[in-house]
Amino acid sequence: MTVYETAMSKLYRLPEPLIQEVSNFIDFLLTRSDHTRWQMWSQFTEGLALAESGMSDYLPDLEDYENRLARGEIRW
């Protein structure tokens, strides 16, 4: 039995929700094997992680900066 046939026989035994997970993983593998798409995906996830990681500190710092500008303590 080939690797393909073994994988397909296992796939046929899975319940529907797990088949969806396998399908999603196959999409991931296909994306990873396409260099251009993988770079785009990597840049997107890095940007998303960066945006989500520092927002809790960023907004108070921005408000403080704006208040200091308004009071004339600093200049633009």
Residue pairs with C-beta under 8 A, 6 or more apart in sequence:
1 9
11 19
11 22
14 22
31 37
31 38
31 41
32 38
65 74
68 74
69 75
69 76
